Every structure is written in structure tokens, then in C-alpha cells.
Amino acid sequence: MNDPLPRTEQRNPLSRGLGELPAADVIAVMNRAEHQVLAAVEQATPLLTRAAERVAAVFAAGGRTVFLGAGTSGRIALQEAAELPPTFGVPPESFTVMAAGGALMGPTAITWDEDDVHAAPDALRAMRIGPGDAVIGLAASGTTPFVRAGVQAAARARAWTCGIAHNPGAPLLDDGELGILLDTGPEVLTGSTRLKAGTAQKLALNRITTAAMVLAGRWPAAHPAPPRSLAAASAASLQHIPVAPALSASALD
């Protein structure tokens, strides 16, 4: 009998009895499960290549790439965007994050509610996103209303759009021009998509942005920088995150 739950919400048979295992065995279970992560990313290579090529073209033409995510997906997108200006010397406004989440998201959080279907379209409209820009939405379930609404709005504005999800048949995969399935399967902790799904999203974004910047001629060898402390580098990275258009206080209640 097929499990009616999405794969990201199903129980992983490897984690049976997990609560009785010592730490070393918990880690061993995770190591076994996470082999599926790289396999999923490798299987998606042709689609990741298409995304990288499009992001490179958008950047070369002076366009912007916006990442949309809620919760873990938003934090992963935030980390990726924070690293691009110091790594590749790109203008901070070239890569922007719009997220649904709490205070830890900082200025990229344009709403607290992942079910908010107005926040992302409104913010994209305020940015005048349109032809020549790219919008990439990430959601492990592939159903998050905040992300889907943003990708759909960007598509209507004729921006290039992409949805990244982890459940086969997820609607987000059909919301944009390109859908990328990262089939990482059930998590060791049931439903905790910060694990395999989150790791796969990080790997996918690494590949899209790195390949795009190499294609655009912006790889680090062309931009040597003097050594600096880790603290200074971290502070500089955070300064490079553009602030999404502000919403009213009532919109965040």
C-alpha cells in the first residue's frame, strides 16, 4: 500500500529505534541516509545546468536574481546570497532574498506567515521584477503558499522562473518555467526538512550560482582580495544582503 503522505513527511525506515541509539549510531544512520542527497543533486544536473545558464545570462545583461523561501529554505537562500558579493565581487542588488519567517531572517523577512500569498507578489511588484530578471523559489514540500505565489507572480511579470522542491509531483515544480526535483526522500527525523532536503537545497544553490558566476567570468581567481579575519569577512557578507521592500507593521502581525 502506498503511503499517502508526501515523501518529505514519511517515516524513514533507517530511523526505526533511533531514540534508543548512542550518538555514534545516530550519526551513522544519518550518514547512511544522506548518501541520497548527492544522488538527488547529481540526478538533477541537467536542470541545475539550465538554471545556472539562465542566471548567468540574467546577470550578464544587468538583471537581478531573487530567491524565495520560507523557514529553512529562506535561511539557506539567505546564506547563499550573503556569500555571493564577497566571493564573486558582484553588486549586492544582483541577488536578493525574500523570505517568510521570524526575526532570525533579518530584513529579508517580508512576512512572518508562510501561508501569506500577497507578500511576495507585492514585494516583487515594488522591485519592478520583470523580463530580464530571474526568480527561484525553494520549498521542500513544493506546496508553500508564500513561495508558490511569488513564483507565479514573477511568471506573470515575464521574469524567468524556477521552482525547487523535494516531492515528486509537487505543484511548485509546475509554477515556473523550470521545475527542479531533488528527491531526497523521507528524513531521519520525520518531517525535519532541515536535514536531507535542506542539505540538497544548499548544494543545488551552490551549483547554480557558482556555475553561473564562472560562466559570467566572475570567479574568485579574477578578484584576489587581501587576507582578513573571519569576523571581518562575516560582517562584510551580511552587509551585502539587500533589504526587500518594507511592508507596513500591520502586514507583519
C-alpha positions in Angstrom: 0.0 0.0 0.0 1.3 3.4 -1.0 2.0 6.0 1.8 -0.5 8.9 1.2 1.9 11.4 2.8 4.4 13.4 0.7 7.9 11.8 0.7 9.3 14.6 2.9 6.8 13.8 5.6 7.0 10.0 5.5 8.9 7.9 8.1 12.4 6.8 7.2 12.9 3.1 7.9 16.5 3.7 8.8 15.4 5.7 11.9 13.4 2.9 13.5 14.5 2.8 17.1 16.6 6.0 16.8 15.7 7.1 20.3 17.5 4.1 21.8 20.8 4.6 19.9 24.0 6.1 21.2 25.3 9.2 19.5 27.7 7.4 17.2 25.0 5.2 15.9 22.6 8.2 15.3 25.4 9.8 13.2 25.9 6.5 11.4 22.2 6.4 10.5 22.4 10.0 9.2 25.5 9.2 7.2 23.7 6.3 5.5 20.6 8.3 4.8 22.4 11.3 3.4 24.0 9.4 0.5 20.7 10.0 -1.1 21.3 13.8 -1.1 24.2 13.8 -3.5 22.5 11.2 -5.7 19.4 13.5 -5.9 21.6 16.5 -6.8 23.6 14.6 -9.4 20.3 13.3 -11.0 19.2 16.9 -11.3 22.4 18.1 -13.0 20.8 18.8 -16.4 18.2 21.0 -14.8 20.7 22.7 -12.5 22.7 23.4 -15.6 19.8 25.1 -17.3 19.2 27.2 -14.2 22.9 28.2 -14.0 23.0 29.2 -17.6 19.9 31.4 -17.2 21.1 33.1 -14.0 24.4 33.8 -15.8 22.6 35.3 -18.7 20.4 37.4 -16.4 23.4 38.7 -14.5 25.4 39.5 -17.7 22.5 41.5 -19.0 22.3 43.5 -15.8 19.2 41.7 -14.4 18.5 40.5 -10.9 18.0 37.1 -9.4 15.6 36.8 -6.4 15.4 33.7 -4.2 12.1 33.0 -2.4 11.9 30.7 0.6 10.2 30.1 4.0 11.8 28.7 7.1 14.8 26.5 6.4 14.6 27.3 2.6 14.6 31.0 3.3 17.6 30.7 5.6 19.5 28.6 3.0 18.8 31.2 0.3 19.9 34.0 2.7 23.2 32.3 3.3 23.8 31.8 -0.4 23.0 35.4 -1.3 25.2 36.7 1.5 28.3 34.9 0.2 28.0 36.0 -3.5 29.2 39.6 -3.3 32.3 38.9 -1.2 33.1 35.7 -3.2 32.5 36.9 -6.7 32.6 40.7 -6.4 29.1 41.1 -7.7 26.9 44.1 -6.9 24.7 43.3 -3.8 21.5 44.1 -5.7 22.2 41.4 -8.2 21.0 38.7 -5.8 18.1 39.3 -3.4 16.2 37.1 -0.9 12.6 37.4 0.1 11.7 35.1 3.0 8.8 34.2 5.2 10.0 33.7 8.8 10.8 35.2 12.1 13.4 37.7 13.4 16.3 35.4 12.5 15.6 36.2 8.9 16.5 39.8 9.4 15.5 42.3 6.8 14.8 39.6 4.2 11.7 38.5 6.1 8.8 40.3 4.4 6.2 38.3 6.3 6.0 36.0 9.3 3.5 33.8 7.6 4.4 31.1 5.1 0.7 31.0 4.1 0.8 34.7 3.0 0.0 34.8 -0.7 0.3 38.6 -1.0 3.7 39.4 0.5 6.0 38.1 -2.3 3.9 39.3 -5.2 3.7 42.8 -3.6 7.4 42.9 -2.9 8.3 41.7 -6.4 6.0 44.3 -7.9 7.7 47.0 -5.8 11.0 45.9 -7.2 9.6 46.1 -10.7 10.7 42.5 -11.4 10.0 41.6 -15.0 11.7 40.5 -18.2 15.4 40.2 -17.8 15.1 39.1 -14.1 15.1 35.6 -12.6 13.1 34.3 -9.6 13.9 31.0 -8.0 11.5 29.6 -5.3 12.5 26.9 -2.9 10.2 24.8 -0.8 10.8 21.2 0.4 7.2 20.3 0.2 6.7 22.1 -3.0 3.4 23.5 -1.7 4.3 26.5 0.4 1.8 29.3 -0.5 4.3 32.2 0.1 6.8 30.7 -2.4 4.2 29.5 -5.0 2.5 32.9 -5.1 5.8 34.6 -5.6 6.9 32.3 -8.4 3.5 32.6 -10.1 3.6 36.4 -9.8 7.1 36.6 -11.3 6.0 34.4 -14.2 3.1 36.7 -14.9 5.6 39.6 -14.9 7.5 37.6 -17.6 10.6 37.1 -15.4 12.4 33.7 -15.8 11.1 31.5 -13.0 12.2 28.2 -11.4 10.8 26.1 -8.6 12.9 23.7 -6.5 11.1 21.0 -4.4 11.6 17.6 -3.0 8.3 15.8 -3.6 7.5 14.3 -7.0 4.5 16.0 -8.5 4.7 19.0 -6.2 2.8 21.9 -7.7 5.8 24.3 -7.3 7.6 22.3 -10.0 4.9 23.4 -12.5 4.6 27.1 -11.3 7.6 28.3 -13.2 9.4 27.8 -16.5 11.7 25.2 -14.9 11.0 22.7 -12.1 13.9 21.0 -10.3 13.0 17.9 -8.3 15.6 17.0 -5.6 14.1 13.6 -4.5 15.8 13.2 -1.1 13.1 11.0 0.4 12.0 10.8 4.0 14.1 12.4 6.7 15.8 10.6 9.6 13.7 12.9 11.9 10.3 12.6 10.3 9.4 15.8 8.5 12.5 17.7 9.6 13.5 19.0 6.1 16.4 21.0 7.6 18.3 17.7 7.2 18.5 16.0 3.8 16.2 18.4 1.9 18.0 21.4 3.4 21.4 20.0 2.5 20.3 19.3 -1.0 19.0 22.8 -1.4 22.3 24.2 -0.3 24.2 22.0 -2.8 21.8 23.0 -5.6 22.2 26.7 -4.9 25.9 26.3 -4.7 26.0 24.7 -8.1 23.6 27.2 -9.8 25.4 30.3 -8.5 28.9 29.0 -8.8 28.4 27.7 -12.4 26.6 31.0 -13.3 29.4 33.2 -11.9 32.1 31.1 -13.7 30.1 31.5 -17.0 29.9 35.2 -16.3 33.6 35.5 -15.7 33.3 36.4 -12.1 35.2 33.6 -10.4 37.5 34.4 -7.4 40.8 34.0 -9.2 40.0 37.1 -11.1 39.3 39.1 -7.9 42.0 38.4 -5.4 41.4 40.0 -2.0 43.9 40.6 0.9 43.6 38.3 3.8 41.2 39.3 6.6 39.8 38.0 9.8 36.9 35.6 9.8 34.9 38.2 11.8 35.5 40.9 9.3 34.6 38.6 6.4 31.3 37.6 8.1 30.4 41.2 8.8 31.1 42.1 5.3 28.9 39.3 4.0 25.9 40.4 6.0 26.2 43.9 4.7 25.8 42.6 1.2 22.2 41.4 1.6 19.8 43.9 0.0 16.7 44.8 2.1 13.4 43.8 0.5 10.8 46.5 0.2 9.3 47.2 3.6 5.8 46.2 4.5 3.6 48.0 7.0 3.7 46.9 10.6 0.2 45.5 10.3 1.3 43.2 7.5 3.7 41.5 9.9 1.3 41.0 12.7 
